[in-house]
Amino acid sequence: MSSVLKVIKVEEDSQAKHLGILVGDIIVSYNETPVNSSLALSNAVQSAKKSGDEQVEIVIVRDGQQILLQALPAERLGFLCESKDNSKPPAKKHRPTYTSDYGIARTVAGIISTFGWILVVVGVFVTVVPLLGGNARFSVAWFAMMPGLGTVASGFLMIMGAQVTQATVDNADHTREILAEMRANN
């Protein structure tokens, strides 16, 4: 990961202002010590103060041009920096809204799924009623339960079909989004 130290603010009447440092400049080194974070810059400044250097070199990059400046380590610099990762392009803004080209298909699938659940409930009711009669023989009760079991099975098949339809629609939407992103990045 490659990061750079970018100037984000220059204080008025500061050493940085008098040296000509501008917002957007990249600080490359301080007293021949490469810096790519605020901590690295702070450590380089402290090191220069401890060594007693009267003047230090600050190397900056502005508009692709390297500039060499002479600074006084005893005097406060007076600018703010932030580390920026420059190894990858900036992230694209996320689109907050989602629209589907298949809204009608999703709605129909939802209606079919709801109707399927209604069939399951009705089928269970139709299946249980013959068992509650009590006086019917088992073979007659089994025969009377068949329409209810068929209704339950039909309901579950409708639910599964609706879910497959919704999954297919979602897949088509996601594929469309992925292709749009790929086209935008090329």
C-alpha positions in Angstrom: 0.0 0.0 0.0 1.5 3.3 -1.0 0.4 6.4 0.9 1.3 10.1 0.6 1.1 12.9 3.1 -1.1 15.7 1.7 -1.4 19.2 3.0 -5.1 19.9 3.9 -4.7 23.3 5.7 -2.1 26.0 6.0 -2.3 28.4 8.9 -2.1 32.2 8.3 1.2 33.8 9.3 2.9 30.4 9.8 6.3 29.1 8.6 4.5 27.0 6.0 2.7 30.0 4.6 6.0 32.0 4.4 7.7 29.0 2.7 4.9 28.9 0.1 3.4 25.5 1.0 -0.2 25.3 -0.4 -3.2 23.1 0.3 -2.8 20.0 -1.9 1.0 19.8 -1.8 2.4 16.4 -1.0 5.1 16.3 1.7 7.7 13.8 0.4 10.5 14.2 3.0 11.6 16.2 6.0 15.4 16.6 6.6 16.1 13.8 4.1 13.7 11.4 6.0 10.8 10.1 3.8 7.4 10.8 5.3 4.0 9.4 4.4 2.1 9.9 7.6 1.6 12.7 10.2 3.4 10.5 12.7 6.4 10.0 10.4 6.5 13.8 9.9 6.3 14.5 13.6 9.1 12.0 14.3 11.3 13.6 11.7 10.7 17.1 13.1 11.5 15.9 16.6 14.6 14.1 15.4 15.8 17.3 13.7 15.2 19.4 16.8 17.1 16.9 19.0 20.1 16.9 16.6 20.3 20.7 16.8 20.0 21.3 13.0 19.4 25.0 12.3 17.9 24.4 8.9 16.2 21.4 7.3 15.1 20.6 3.8 11.5 19.8 3.1 10.7 18.2 -0.3 7.2 18.7 -1.6 5.5 17.7 -4.8 3.1 20.2 -6.5 1.5 19.5 -9.9 4.0 16.7 -10.5 7.0 19.1 -9.8 9.4 18.4 -6.9 10.1 21.5 -4.9 12.9 21.9 -2.3 12.3 24.2 0.7 14.5 25.3 3.6 12.7 25.3 7.0 13.7 26.1 10.6 13.1 23.0 12.8 12.9 25.2 15.9 9.9 27.1 14.5 6.4 25.5 14.2 5.5 24.6 10.7 1.8 25.5 10.9 0.0 23.2 8.5 -2.2 20.1 8.8 -1.8 17.0 6.7 -3.6 13.7 6.1 -2.3 10.4 4.8 -3.9 9.4 1.5 -3.7 6.0 0.0 -2.6 6.6 -3.6 -2.3 3.0 -4.7 -6.0 2.7 -5.7 -8.4 5.0 -7.5 -11.0 6.7 -5.3 -14.1 4.7 -4.6 -17.1 5.5 -6.7 -20.1 6.9 -4.9 -22.7 4.4 -4.0 -26.1 4.8 -5.6 -28.5 5.1 -2.7 -31.7 4.1 -4.6 -32.5 0.7 -6.2 -34.8 0.3 -9.1 -35.8 -2.9 -10.8 -36.7 -3.4 -14.4 -38.8 -6.4 -13.3 -41.2 -4.8 -10.8 -44.3 -6.5 -12.4 -42.7 -9.9 -12.3 -41.8 -9.5 -8.6 -45.3 -8.4 -7.8 -46.9 -11.3 -9.7 -44.5 -13.7 -8.0 -45.4 -12.3 -4.6 -49.2 -12.7 -5.3 -48.7 -16.3 -6.5 -46.6 -17.0 -3.3 -49.4 -15.6 -1.1 -52.0 -17.6 -2.9 -49.9 -20.7 -2.5 -49.8 -20.2 1.3 -53.6 -19.7 1.3 -53.9 -23.1 -0.5 -51.6 -24.8 2.0 -53.7 -23.5 5.0 -57.0 -24.5 3.2 -55.5 -27.9 2.3 -54.4 -28.6 5.9 -57.9 -27.7 7.1 -59.5 -30.0 4.5 -57.1 -32.8 5.5 -57.8 -32.5 9.2 -61.6 -32.3 9.0 -62.2 -36.0 8.1 -60.0 -37.1 11.0 -62.1 -35.1 13.4 -65.2 -36.9 12.4 -64.2 -39.9 14.5 -66.7 -42.5 13.4 -65.3 -43.1 9.9 -63.1 -46.0 9.2 -59.4 -45.4 8.4 -59.7 -46.3 4.7 -62.6 -43.9 4.3 -60.8 -41.1 6.2 -57.7 -41.6 4.1 -59.8 -41.3 1.0 -61.5 -38.1 2.3 -58.1 -36.6 3.1 -56.8 -36.9 -0.5 -58.2 -33.6 -1.8 -56.7 -31.7 1.2 -53.3 -33.3 0.7 -53.5 -32.5 -3.0 -54.3 -28.9 -2.2 -51.4 -28.6 0.2 -49.0 -30.1 -2.4 -50.4 -27.6 -5.0 -49.9 -24.7 -2.6 -46.2 -25.7 -2.0 -45.6 -26.1 -5.7 -47.0 -22.5 -6.3 -44.8 -21.2 -3.5 -41.7 -22.8 -4.9 -42.5 -21.6 -8.4 -42.9 -18.0 -7.1 -39.6 -18.2 -5.2 -37.8 -19.5 -8.4 -39.3 -16.5 -10.3 -38.1 -14.0 -7.6 -34.6 -15.5 -7.6 -34.4 -15.3 -11.4 -35.6 -11.7 -11.3 -33.1 -10.8 -8.6 -30.3 -12.5 -10.6 -31.2 -10.6 -13.7 -31.2 -7.3 -11.8 -27.8 -8.1 -10.2 -26.3 -9.1 -13.5 -27.6 -5.9 -15.1 -25.9 -3.9 -12.2 -22.6 -5.8 -12.5 -22.5 -5.2 -16.3 -23.3 -1.5 -15.8 -20.4 -1.2 -13.3 -18.0 -3.0 -15.6 -18.9 -0.7 -18.5 -18.5 2.3 -16.3 -15.0 1.2 -15.2 -13.7 0.6 -18.8 
